[in-house]
Amino acid sequence: IRAVTRAFYSDNDVFLIDVLIRDKYLRDDTDMETRLKIDSKILRKRLNFLIEERLVSKEKVDDLTDGGSASTTFYYIDYYLVVQIIAWRMHLMRTAIEKEYEDDKKSASSLVCPNCEGSFQ
């Protein structure tokens, strides 16, 4: 997961994934921004992006039954889901590259020399 995020995502995304791998979950509370030293707007934007990419999951827990004041959101990595998503994306990339290779192979069946304009196969 670390290798994929470092290869395809921004530094803020890599930082959030590293924090989630190290801490197991990230609690959405008031000191989250100060603890991570990221602006709250950027933090929520990046977390929502990672949720859309299905690298991060979130769960809302109702604290009212335990005497809490409201519900709390927890962000975490569902490793099984993330591995399946990465495998699926790798499959899609592989098929797209193979299709592009086959298309190039069919269109470049005969090459033309720019000097003598001779045709080669």
Backbone hydrogen bonds in HBPLUS format (Angstrom, degrees):
<---DONOR---> <-ACCEPTOR-->    atom                        ^
c    i                          cat <-CA-CA->   ^        H-A-AA   ^      H-
h    n   atom  resd res      DA  || num        DHA   H-A  angle D-A-AA Bond
n    s   type  num  typ     dist DA aas  dist angle  dist       angle   num
A0005-THR N   A0001-ILE O   3.00 MM   4  6.21 167.7  2.01 154.2 157.4     1
A0006-ARG N   A0002-ARG O   2.93 MM   4  6.07 158.2  1.98 149.6 155.9     2
A0007-ALA N   A0003-ALA O   3.03 MM   4  6.12 142.3  2.18 139.7 149.6     3
A0008-PHE N   A0004-VAL O   2.99 MM   4  6.09 156.1  2.05 154.2 159.3     4
A0009-TYR N   A0005-THR O   3.00 MM   4  5.09 146.0  2.12 138.7 141.0     5
A0014-VAL N   A0010-SER O   3.00 MM   4  6.32 157.0  2.05 150.7 157.4     6
A0015-PHE N   A0011-ASP O   2.89 MM   4  6.11 157.8  1.94 149.4 155.5     7
A0016-LEU N   A0012-ASN O   3.00 MM   4  6.25 159.9  2.04 146.6 151.3     8
A0017-ILE N   A0013-ASP O   2.95 MM   4  6.19 161.1  1.99 151.2 156.3     9
A0018-ASP N   A0014-VAL O   2.90 MM   4  6.09 159.4  1.94 149.7 155.7    10
A0019-VAL N   A0015-PHE O   2.95 MM   4  6.22 154.6  2.01 148.2 155.2    11
A0020-LEU N   A0016-LEU O   2.93 MM   4  6.17 158.0  1.98 147.8 153.9    12
A0021-ILE N   A0017-ILE O   2.85 MM   4  6.07 150.0  1.94 149.5 157.8    13
A0022-ARG N   A0018-ASP O   2.98 MM   4  6.12 159.4  2.02 145.6 151.2    14
A0023-ASP N   A0019-VAL O   2.79 MM   4  5.85 168.8  1.81 155.0 158.6    15
A0024-LYS N   A0020-LEU O   2.91 MM   4  5.11 131.4  2.15 129.7 136.6    16
A0026-LEU N   A0075-TYR O   2.74 MM  49  4.99 147.4  1.85 145.0 154.3    17
A0075-TYR N   A0026-LEU O   2.83 MM  49  4.99 165.7  1.85 144.9 149.8    18
A0028-ASP N   A0073-THR O   2.80 MM  45  5.24 162.4  1.83 174.6 172.6    19
A0032-MET N   A0029-ASP O   3.40 MM   3  5.57 165.0  2.42 106.8 110.9    20
A0035-ARG N   A0031-ASP O   2.90 MM   4  5.96 156.8  1.95 149.9 156.7    21
A0036-LEU N   A0032-MET O   3.07 MM   4  6.15 157.7  2.12 144.7 150.0    22
A0037-LYS N   A0033-GLU O   2.77 MM   4  5.59 120.6  2.13 133.8 149.4    23
A0038-ILE N   A0033-GLU O   3.23 MM   5  5.40 145.7  2.36 140.5 148.5    24
A0043-LEU N   A0039-ASP O   2.88 MM   4  6.08 162.7  1.91 157.9 163.8    25
A0044-ARG N   A0040-SER O   2.98 MM   4  6.10 167.8  2.00 148.7 151.0    26
A0045-LYS N   A0041-LYS O   3.03 MM   4  6.13 154.4  2.10 141.0 148.8    27
A0046-ARG N   A0042-ILE O   2.88 MM   4  6.06 165.0  1.90 155.0 158.1    28
A0047-LEU N   A0043-LEU O   2.92 MM   4  6.10 158.8  1.97 148.6 155.1    29
A0048-ASN N   A0044-ARG O   2.87 MM   4  5.99 159.3  1.91 145.9 151.6    30
A0049-PHE N   A0045-LYS O   2.96 MM   4  6.18 149.8  2.06 142.7 151.5    31
A0050-LEU N   A0046-ARG O   2.93 MM   4  6.18 159.2  1.98 148.5 153.5    32
A0051-ILE N   A0047-LEU O   2.90 MM   4  6.14 141.2  2.06 142.5 153.7    33
A0052-GLU N   A0048-ASN O   2.93 MM   4  6.19 154.9  1.99 145.0 151.4    34
A0053-GLU N   A0049-PHE O   2.91 MM   4  6.21 147.7  2.01 145.7 155.4    35
A0055-LEU N   A0050-LEU O   2.96 MM   5  5.42 149.9  2.06 164.0 165.1    36
A0056-VAL N   A0050-LEU O   3.30 MM   6  5.49 152.0  2.39 120.5 118.5    37
A0054-ARG N   A0051-ILE O   2.98 MM   3  4.78 147.8  2.08  96.8 106.9    38
A0057-SER N   A0076-TYR O   2.73 MM  19  5.39 175.8  1.74 171.4 172.2    39
A0076-TYR N   A0057-SER O   2.88 MM  19  5.39 162.6  1.91 152.2 156.6    40
A0059-GLU N   A0074-PHE O   2.87 MM  15  5.29 150.5  1.95 148.5 158.2    41
A0074-PHE N   A0059-GLU O   2.82 MM  15  5.29 164.2  1.84 151.5 156.6    42
A0061-VAL N   A0072-THR O   2.75 MM  11  5.28 171.9  1.76 160.4 161.7    43
A0072-THR N   A0061-VAL O   2.80 MM  11  5.28 159.7  1.84 155.9 158.0    44
A0066-ASP N   A0063-ASP O   3.14 MM   3  5.37 135.4  2.34 103.2 115.0    45
A0068-GLY N   A0063-ASP O   2.66 MM   5  4.55 144.1  1.79 156.0 143.3    46
A0067-GLY N   A0064-LEU O   3.33 MM   3  5.21 162.0  2.36 103.6 105.1    47
A0082-VAL N   A0078-ASP O   2.95 MM   4  6.18 163.9  1.97 159.6 165.0    48
A0083-VAL N   A0079-TYR O   2.98 MM   4  6.09 161.9  2.01 150.7 154.7    49
A0084-GLN N   A0080-TYR O   3.12 MM   4  6.35 158.3  2.17 147.1 153.0    50
A0085-ILE N   A0081-LEU O   2.91 MM   4  6.15 156.8  1.96 152.1 158.7    51
A0086-ILE N   A0082-VAL O   2.92 MM   4  6.12 163.4  1.94 152.1 156.2    52
A0087-ALA N   A0083-VAL O   2.98 MM   4  6.14 159.4  2.02 146.3 152.1    53
A0088-TRP N   A0084-GLN O   2.96 MM   4  6.14 155.8  2.02 145.5 152.1    54
A0089-ARG N   A0085-ILE O   2.93 MM   4  6.18 162.5  1.96 152.7 157.2    55
A0090-MET N   A0086-ILE O   2.93 MM   4  6.11 154.2  2.00 147.7 154.9    56
A0091-HIS N   A0087-ALA O   3.01 MM   4  6.23 152.7  2.08 144.0 151.2    57
A0092-LEU N   A0088-TRP O   2.96 MM   4  6.30 157.8  2.01 150.2 156.0    58
A0093-MET N   A0089-ARG O   2.91 MM   4  6.14 157.9  1.96 147.7 153.7    59
A0094-ARG N   A0090-MET O   2.89 MM   4  6.05 159.4  1.94 148.0 153.8    60
A0095-THR N   A0091-HIS O   2.96 MM   4  6.19 165.0  1.98 154.0 157.3    61
A0096-ALA N   A0092-LEU O   2.99 MM   4  6.12 154.4  2.06 144.0 151.3    62
A0097-ILE N   A0093-MET O   2.95 MM   4  6.14 158.7  1.99 150.0 155.5    63
A0098-GLU N   A0094-ARG O   2.92 MM   4  6.12 160.9  1.95 150.6 156.3    64
A0099-LYS N   A0095-THR O   2.90 MM   4  6.01 155.3  1.97 143.9 150.5    65
A0100-GLU N   A0096-ALA O   2.97 MM   4  6.14 159.0  2.01 145.1 150.9    66
A0101-TYR N   A0097-ILE O   2.90 MM   4  6.07 154.1  1.96 147.0 154.3    67
A0102-GLU N   A0098-GLU O   2.92 MM   4  6.14 157.8  1.97 147.2 152.9    68
A0103-ASP N   A0099-LYS O   2.92 MM   4  6.14 156.7  1.98 148.7 155.2    69
A0104-ASP N   A0100-GLU O   2.95 MM   4  6.14 158.1  1.99 146.2 152.1    70
A0105-LYS N   A0101-TYR O   2.86 MM   4  6.01 150.9  1.94 144.5 153.4    71
A0106-LYS N   A0102-GLU O   2.98 MM   4  6.19 151.4  2.07 145.5 152.0    72
A0107-SER N   A0103-ASP O   3.03 MM   4  6.23 159.3  2.07 147.9 153.4    73
A0108-ALA N   A0104-ASP O   2.93 MM   4  5.88 141.7  2.08 143.5 152.6    74
A0111-LEU N   A0120-PHE O   2.55 MM   9  4.98 148.8  1.65 148.7 156.9    75
A0120-PHE N   A0111-LEU O   2.66 MM   9  4.98 158.4  1.70 152.4 159.4    76
A0113-CYS N   A0118-GLY O   2.84 MM   5  5.22 161.5  1.87 151.9 157.7    77
A0117-GLU N   A0113-CYS O   2.83 MM   4  4.68 129.3  2.09 128.4 138.5    78
